[in-house]
Amino acid sequence: MVEKRDLMVIGGGPGGYHAALRAAQLGQQVTLIEQGEIGGACLNEGCIPSKILTHFASEFRKQGHLQKMGMVMGETSIDLARLKSYREEKIQGLRAGVEGLLRSGGVEVMKGAASFLSENRIGIENGHQFSLFEFKQAIVAIGGKMEYPSRISMKSPFVLTEREALTMTEIPEELIVSGHDYVAIEIAAAYAALGSAVTLLMEGRLPFDQAIEREMKRLLKKQKVSVTTEVTILSVSDDGGVEVDYESPTGTRQVNGTHLVVCGKSGADLTCAGLDRLQLECEEGKIKVDGEGRTSIPGVWAIGDVTPGPGLAIKAIKEGKVAAEAIAGKTGEMDLEWLPAIVHMDPPVACAGWTEEEAKDRGYDVVCSEYPFRANGFAALKEETDGMIKIVSEKGTSLILGIHMIGPGAVELISTGVLGLEMAARAEDFTFPLYPHPSSNEALMEALEELTGHAVHLQRRKKKAVR
Ligand SMILES: Cc1cc2nc3c(=O)[nH]c(=O)nc-3n(C[C@H](O)[C@H](O)[C@H](O)COP(=O)(O)OP(=O)(O)OC[C@H]3O[C@@H](n4cnc5c(N)ncnc54)[C@H](O)[C@@H]3O)c2cc1C
């Protein structure tokens, strides 16, 4: 028997569950199908567990400062078994929260693996049960598939994926991390804070404005992470540890470690979920969509990691909401221009908009300012004075083109930056409002004031007093 449904969402990751909840809010009858755990890669293996590790490492690093202020602590050590139960408890709690939201939002949740049988039919397999559905609309939110360099054998017990690295049961003595983006930096910085000797091999350059890249490298070095960029791994051998041969602009080198973490790239598996039965137009090996998530087949939508663009929950969430709104007859749009780039190292990095180089390449005559966190009172009282904020703006109009920061509170601060960029703000739009005091926000305000050399807390050479 074929059952009928209005909207079926395949995959309960951040893309899928946001789409399901928003569509239900807008009056749609929604069925969400999940073959694994609600929350997808983000909640169960990616964003949340990685931020539990980076948060743990960052709190561990704060001990010295807390003791200096008068907090009396006993001898400190790391118990990864406790961290594991903490992580599982948090993930379960968050997952139960989402499941509760789906229930109270009226979303029908089905367990099982969904597979397209045709352009308007889906089969769901759950153990020995198979059910058949006809849908009016379907959103494909099945996530991505991590791809690893074929020359590295991922079967070695000393070679781990980025997800396995988040749940290690011992702090590795000598850790080599190979990657291309924020995930590798976060893992490297976290384990260095917890006591590993870390070598970070980045495929390209650090993907940030040069001023941020310089400061990041300085801070990683200070935290005893040895960083090499523009690396190609030539071979990996393991014999009770790992030996990695690589090439970089400085030549061919070898590094030894107890473990190697390889951070994969987000691809898509278009042979699963019966997608190969559909004549879907594809791009970059993923499902091609328009600005609202429509695929080339009417009634079939796609969102998140299965579609082109960066493999980020930030994108999946927004795409889920946009597609749900379009299905409900509203107009939305997905625009990645001001997508923030975040690294949860200590201090964190957060950037939005164009780097100085990108702005120049786009033909802008630019003026930039740099403001160090050591000039910010709130950072000083917390002894979190490392880092800086760089603003890129257009000369003459003071239109803000890019906001780049590494420093305390950067991940929260960047929202103000994204909002300003979205609203085509000029420097005065940022400097006119009142800012909470004392706070890291003031560092952002002064970085903007510094575009005209007026940041109050930066020392300058004395001018002769006017008599
Ligand atoms: C270590 C790590 C750290 C990360 N940190 C961040 C971060 O800090 N910020 C950020 O924005 N992003 C981060 N990401 C990326 C983020 O996890 C992904 O971009 C995001 O999960 C993609 O969401 P999605 O909904 O497209 O897919 P997924 O989260 O992968 O969810 C897809 C779901 O579909 C289900 N599914 C698949 N096929 C079927 C089927 N046939 N039938 C039924 N169900 C099916 C799967 O079981 C899964 O639950 C991180 C990723 C990793 C690996």
The ligand as an SDF file (V2000), in Angstrom:
LIG
                    3D

 53 58  0  0  0  0  0  0  0  0999 V2000
   34.8740   17.3720   13.2880 C   0  0  0  0  0  0  0  0  0  0  0  0
   33.8550   18.2700   12.6670 C   0  0  0  0  0  0  0  0  0  0  0  0
   33.6290   19.5050   13.2190 C   0  0  0  0  0  0  0  0  0  0  0  0
   32.6900   20.3640   12.6520 C   0  0  0  0  0  0  0  0  0  0  0  0
   32.4840   21.5940   13.2090 N   0  0  0  0  0  0  0  0  0  0  0  0
   31.6130   22.4510   12.6320 C   0  0  0  0  0  0  0  0  0  0  0  0
   31.3920   23.7360   13.1920 C   0  0  0  0  0  0  0  0  0  0  0  0
   31.9760   24.0850   14.2190 O   0  0  0  0  0  0  0  0  0  0  0  0
   30.5250   24.5640   12.5840 N   0  0  0  0  0  0  0  0  0  0  0  0
   29.8520   24.2010   11.4370 C   0  0  0  0  0  0  0  0  0  0  0  0
   29.0820   25.0220   10.9050 O   0  0  0  0  0  0  0  0  0  0  0  0
   30.0300   22.9790   10.8860 N   0  0  0  0  0  0  0  0  0  0  0  0
   30.8780   22.0980   11.4520 C   0  0  0  0  0  0  0  0  0  0  0  0
   31.0450   20.8380   10.9180 N   0  0  0  0  0  0  0  0  0  0  0  0
   30.2990   20.4780    9.6840 C   0  0  0  0  0  0  0  0  0  0  0  0
   28.8650   20.0230   10.0050 C   0  0  0  0  0  0  0  0  0  0  0  0
   28.9030   18.9300   10.8890 O   0  0  0  0  0  0  0  0  0  0  0  0
   28.1530   19.6200    8.7110 C   0  0  0  0  0  0  0  0  0  0  0  0
   28.3110   20.6380    7.7560 O   0  0  0  0  0  0  0  0  0  0  0  0
   26.6660   19.4170    8.9700 C   0  0  0  0  0  0  0  0  0  0  0  0
   26.4510   18.3740    9.8810 O   0  0  0  0  0  0  0  0  0  0  0  0
   25.9190   19.1240    7.6730 C   0  0  0  0  0  0  0  0  0  0  0  0
   24.5630   19.0340    7.9490 O   0  0  0  0  0  0  0  0  0  0  0  0
   23.5670   18.2030    7.0180 P   0  0  0  0  0  0  0  0  0  0  0  0
   22.2150   18.3570    7.6300 O   0  0  0  0  0  0  0  0  0  0  0  0
   23.7610   18.5850    5.6080 O   0  0  0  0  0  0  0  0  0  0  0  0
   24.0570   16.7050    7.1160 O   0  0  0  0  0  0  0  0  0  0  0  0
   24.3790   15.7210    8.3230 P   0  0  0  0  0  0  0  0  0  0  0  0
   24.6280   16.4310    9.5900 O   0  0  0  0  0  0  0  0  0  0  0  0
   25.4460   14.8330    7.8220 O   0  0  0  0  0  0  0  0  0  0  0  0
   23.0250   14.9110    8.5050 O   0  0  0  0  0  0  0  0  0  0  0  0
   22.5580   14.0460    7.5160 C   0  0  0  0  0  0  0  0  0  0  0  0
   21.6500   13.0150    8.1660 C   0  0  0  0  0  0  0  0  0  0  0  0
   20.9840   12.2720    7.1400 O   0  0  0  0  0  0  0  0  0  0  0  0
   20.9000   10.9270    7.5560 C   0  0  0  0  0  0  0  0  0  0  0  0
   20.7330   10.1160    6.3400 N   0  0  0  0  0  0  0  0  0  0  0  0
   21.6250    9.9430    5.3310 C   0  0  0  0  0  0  0  0  0  0  0  0
   21.0970    9.1680    4.3860 N   0  0  0  0  0  0  0  0  0  0  0  0
   19.8480    8.8280    4.7970 C   0  0  0  0  0  0  0  0  0  0  0  0
   18.8260    8.0390    4.2460 C   0  0  0  0  0  0  0  0  0  0  0  0
   18.9650    7.4340    3.0740 N   0  0  0  0  0  0  0  0  0  0  0  0
   17.6680    7.9010    4.9390 N   0  0  0  0  0  0  0  0  0  0  0  0
   17.5180    8.5090    6.1470 C   0  0  0  0  0  0  0  0  0  0  0  0
   18.4640    9.2600    6.7220 N   0  0  0  0  0  0  0  0  0  0  0  0
   19.6090    9.4300    6.0470 C   0  0  0  0  0  0  0  0  0  0  0  0
   22.2040   10.6760    8.2870 C   0  0  0  0  0  0  0  0  0  0  0  0
   22.0870    9.5710    9.1610 O   0  0  0  0  0  0  0  0  0  0  0  0
   22.4000   11.9880    9.0120 C   0  0  0  0  0  0  0  0  0  0  0  0
   21.8490   11.9740   10.3030 O   0  0  0  0  0  0  0  0  0  0  0  0
   31.9590   19.9530   11.4920 C   0  0  0  0  0  0  0  0  0  0  0  0
   32.1770   18.6860   10.9390 C   0  0  0  0  0  0  0  0  0  0  0  0
   33.1180   17.8470   11.5170 C   0  0  0  0  0  0  0  0  0  0  0  0
   33.3360   16.4850   10.9230 C   0  0  0  0  0  0  0  0  0  0  0  0
  1  2  1  0
  2  3  1  0
  2 52  2  0
  3  4  2  0
  4  5  1  0
  4 50  1  0
  5  6  2  0
  6  7  1  0
  6 13  1  0
  7  8  2  0
  7  9  1  0
  9 10  1  0
 10 11  2  0
 10 12  1  0
 12 13  2  0
 13 14  1  0
 14 15  1  0
 14 50  1  0
 15 16  1  0
 16 17  1  0
 16 18  1  0
 18 19  1  0
 18 20  1  0
 20 21  1  0
 20 22  1  0
 22 23  1  0
 23 24  1  0
 24 25  2  0
 24 26  1  0
 24 27  1  0
 27 28  1  0
 28 29  2  0
 28 30  1  0
 28 31  1  0
 31 32  1  0
 32 33  1  0
 33 34  1  0
 33 48  1  0
 34 35  1  0
 35 36  1  0
 35 46  1  0
 36 37  1  0
 36 45  1  0
 37 38  2  0
 38 39  1  0
 39 40  1  0
 39 45  2  0
 40 41  1  0
 40 42  2  0
 42 43  1  0
 43 44  2  0
 44 45  1  0
 46 47  1  0
 46 48  1  0
 48 49  1  0
 50 51  2  0
 51 52  1  0
 52 53  1  0
M  END
$$$$
